[in-house]
Amino acid sequence: MKKHAFTLIELLVVITIVALLLAIITPALRKAKEYAKRVICSSNSRQTGLALGVYAENNDGKVVPLTRPDGGSTNNAMAHWGVVAFNPNYMDLSGMMIPLHLGILYREGLIETAEVFYCPAQPRNPNYPIPYNYDAYTKNDTVEWGTETYQNPGFGADYTRTSYNYWTYYETHLGNIGSYRPILIDNVQEWEVVPHRKGSATSDTVPQGLSALFGDGHVAFCTNENLWSDYTWNDKNSADGSYGDGPGNDNVAFERILRALQGK
């Protein structure tokens, strides 16, 4: 029986067709993957919102307190916007780190897994020294979250941080915050760490939007154009004058982002 082999032209046609299909499918798969991360992020925010609500019910309507990273009362200077969950220098008499902000929800059993506090779209930039991912603080899930802290090369022991900013507007009761105010948002402390990017780069692409949990418990993916304006992002540190490095520790700049989330 005579065997038929592919000719060079047939192989080239097949390769061309496969390449064309990949070119069509790859962007769609990338979009689907990013959308899945956005859904998980919104689910994380919603679970955290439920836990914050239960905490308030158990504590006469009070919110999880917003404090400085050392546990002291917050002020207008800097509070790290609720991103710090544990401080290696803030321990109880037994030597266990005292929880702060979202860490309180985990330690009190209102959130079963701390992975909820980390957005799956959070960039992992090797040039950025501060990690905002669950694996970094659990040594790839080999230690319990909140029992050890991350050893930052060149900086020593670092805070255990979540990848969401928590904010109470200096209110002590959840009912006083208002339904329209965001109380939990994707990390915006620096431009390099904002998740949900339109491309794969972590610093030179504009994000698609921000996931936000509001005071009444609803979650929205906000895409307001003024979220990324030069006014909202303090561009005094920007190299090209287009986007700034983020609010850093500037409360005024941070609150501009919160107002932009409300469409103001």
SULVEN-V963515 format. One record per run of one state. SS is the DSSP state (alpha for helix, beta for strand, coil for the rest). FROM is the first residue (numbers start at 1). TO is the last residue. If there is no record, write none. Layout:
<<SS FROM TO> <SS FROM TO>>
This chain:
<<coil 1 7> <alpha 8 58> <coil 59 61> <beta 62 62> <coil 63 66> <beta 67 67> <coil 68 72> <beta 73 73> <coil 74 79> <alpha 80 82> <coil 83 83> <beta 84 86> <coil 87 90> <beta 91 91> <coil 92 96> <beta 97 97> <coil 98 101> <alpha 102 107> <coil 108 113> <alpha 114 117> <coil 118 133> <alpha 134 138> <coil 139 144> <beta 145 145> <coil 146 147> <beta 148 148> <coil 149 150> <beta 151 152> <coil 153 155> <beta 156 157> <coil 158 159> <beta 160 161> <coil 162 163> <beta 164 166> <coil 167 172> <beta 173 173> <alpha 174 176> <coil 177 181> <beta 182 186> <coil 187 190> <alpha 191 193> <coil 194 196> <beta 197 197> <coil 198 206> <beta 207 207> <coil 208 209> <beta 210 214> <coil 215 218> <beta 219 222> <coil 223 224> <alpha 225 228> <coil 229 234> <alpha 235 237> <coil 238 250> <alpha 251 261> <coil 262 264>>
